[in-house]
């Protein structure tokens, strides 16, 4: 074997060994969670439904505000009033505020039959604007329950009346494991979305 070829083989072997050693010290990619959560509406507008109208008559649904515990893809577990952890082996497919906004918008479409737009780009144009703050959407250890709590704010056009109301739903008797928490979160979030839709529809 020529010296140059032998040198190339030795260099490649040393490089491979170095890579193996390095991979044992650092992570080149996080482990994917066992379950990815998303919210799916219990009520949807039928396929083929067409709603027309002026944007000035639409309901505009904004992204809810959240604190940092909900501004991540992990699912919060409230251990006590002052301690928070995150659920193992599970994550949202997108941040909870966006998931809840989409769920609420679809529920409003189904419940009201009105034109519904999502996002702040339409805020100044819509007749009814629904936003607020998502206070909780996770597992509560002391209650042994999944809890969704939303402070909704509804305004009627520019300069119109602004009304706020708190909505909450809890699913009790849920074990703190991903396979149980996911369906319970979907149930509780749908409950809150339907409460908000009924509130908007009644005005």
C-alpha positions in Angstrom: 0.0 0.0 0.0 1.3 3.4 -0.9 2.2 5.7 2.0 -0.2 8.4 0.8 -3.1 5.8 0.8 -2.2 4.5 4.2 -2.1 8.0 5.5 -5.6 8.7 4.1 -7.0 5.6 5.7 -5.4 6.5 9.1 -6.7 10.0 8.9 -10.2 8.8 8.1 -10.2 6.3 11.0 -9.0 9.0 13.4 -11.7 11.4 12.2 -14.4 8.7 12.7 -13.1 8.0 16.1 -13.2 11.7 17.0 -16.8 12.0 15.8 -17.8 9.0 17.9 -16.2 10.4 21.0 -17.8 13.8 20.4 -21.3 12.3 19.9 -21.0 10.8 23.4 -20.5 14.2 24.9 -23.0 16.4 23.1 -26.5 15.9 21.6 -26.8 16.6 17.9 -30.6 16.6 18.1 -33.2 16.4 20.8 -35.3 13.3 21.2 -38.7 13.7 19.7 -41.6 13.5 22.3 -43.7 10.4 22.3 -46.9 12.4 21.7 -47.6 15.6 19.9 -50.8 17.4 21.1 -53.2 19.5 19.0 -56.7 20.9 19.6 -59.5 19.6 17.3 -62.9 21.3 17.4 -65.9 19.3 18.4 -68.0 21.5 16.1 -67.0 22.6 12.7 -68.6 24.4 9.8 -69.8 21.7 7.3 -67.6 21.1 4.2 -68.6 23.3 1.3 -70.0 26.0 3.6 -69.6 29.4 2.0 -69.9 32.6 4.0 -69.7 36.0 2.3 -69.9 39.4 3.6 -68.0 42.6 4.4 -64.9 42.4 6.6 -66.5 45.1 8.6 -69.2 42.6 9.7 -66.8 39.8 10.6 -65.7 38.4 13.9 -62.0 38.7 14.3 -60.2 36.3 16.7 -56.8 37.4 18.0 -54.0 35.3 19.5 -54.5 35.2 23.3 -51.8 36.7 25.4 -50.0 34.2 27.7 -47.3 34.2 30.4 -44.0 32.4 29.8 -45.3 29.0 31.0 -47.6 28.8 28.0 -45.3 30.5 25.5 -43.6 27.2 24.9 -44.4 23.9 23.2 -44.3 22.0 26.5 -47.4 21.2 28.6 -47.3 22.8 32.0 -48.0 20.9 35.2 -48.9 23.0 38.2 -47.5 21.3 41.2 -48.5 24.0 43.7 -49.2 27.7 43.7 -45.5 28.5 43.4 -44.1 25.4 41.6 -44.4 24.5 37.9 -43.1 21.5 36.0 -43.7 20.1 32.5 -45.3 16.9 31.3 -43.0 14.2 30.2 -43.0 12.7 26.7 -45.4 15.2 25.2 -45.4 18.6 23.4 -47.8 20.8 21.4 -47.4 20.9 17.6 -47.5 24.7 17.9 -47.8 27.1 20.8 -51.0 26.8 22.9 -52.2 30.4 22.2 -52.2 29.7 18.4 -53.9 26.3 19.0 -56.6 27.8 21.1 -57.1 30.7 18.7 -57.7 28.3 15.8 -60.1 26.2 17.9 -62.1 29.2 19.0 -62.3 30.6 15.5 -63.7 27.3 14.1 -66.1 27.0 16.9 -67.4 30.5 16.2 -67.8 29.7 12.5 -69.9 26.7 13.4 -72.0 28.4 16.1 -72.6 31.8 14.6 -72.6 31.2 10.8 -70.8 34.5 10.5 -67.6 35.4 8.6 -64.7 34.7 11.0 -61.1 36.0 10.4 -58.0 35.2 12.4 -55.1 37.4 13.3 -54.3 41.0 14.3 -54.2 42.2 10.6 -58.0 42.4 10.7 -58.4 43.8 14.2 -59.3 47.3 13.1 -61.7 46.1 10.4 -63.9 43.6 12.2 -67.2 44.4 13.7 -66.6 42.1 16.7 -63.1 41.4 18.0 -62.4 38.6 20.4 -59.1 38.3 22.2 -58.0 38.0 25.8 -55.5 36.1 27.9 -55.1 32.4 28.2 -54.3 31.9 31.9 -54.1 28.2 32.1 -54.0 25.2 29.8 -52.4 22.2 31.5 -52.5 19.8 34.3 -53.2 20.8 37.9 -51.7 18.3 40.5 -53.6 19.5 43.6 -57.0 19.2 41.7 -56.0 16.0 39.8 -57.4 17.7 36.8 -56.7 19.3 33.4 -57.7 22.9 33.5 -58.3 25.5 30.8 -58.9 29.1 31.9 -59.4 32.0 29.5 -60.1 35.7 30.2 -62.0 36.7 27.1 -62.2 40.3 25.9 -64.9 41.3 23.3 -65.0 44.7 21.6 -67.6 45.9 19.2 -65.9 48.0 16.5 -63.6 51.0 17.0 -64.7 53.0 20.0 -67.4 50.4 20.8 -68.1 48.7 24.1 -65.4 46.5 25.6 -66.6 43.5 27.7 -64.4 41.0 29.6 -65.5 37.7 31.1 -63.6 34.7 32.5 -64.3 31.2 31.3 -63.0 27.9 32.7 -63.4 24.2 32.2 -61.8 21.3 34.1 -61.7 17.6 33.5 -61.2 15.8 36.8 -59.8 12.4 37.6 -57.1 12.5 34.9 -53.8 10.7 35.5 -50.8 12.9 34.9 -49.7 10.9 31.9 -49.5 12.2 28.3 -52.0 9.6 26.9 -54.6 10.8 29.3 -53.8 14.5 29.5 -54.0 15.1 25.7 -57.6 14.1 25.2 -58.6 15.9 28.5 -57.0 19.1 27.3 -58.9 18.9 24.0 -62.2 18.3 25.9 -61.6 21.2 28.3 -60.5 23.6 25.5 -63.6 22.8 23.5 -65.8 23.4 26.5 -64.3 26.9 27.0 -64.4 27.7 23.2 -68.1 26.8 23.2 -68.8 28.9 26.2 -67.1 31.9 24.5 -69.0 31.3 21.3 -72.3 31.2 23.1 -71.4 34.5 24.8 -70.5 36.2 21.6 -73.6 34.8 19.8 -75.9 36.0 22.6 -74.9 39.7 22.1 
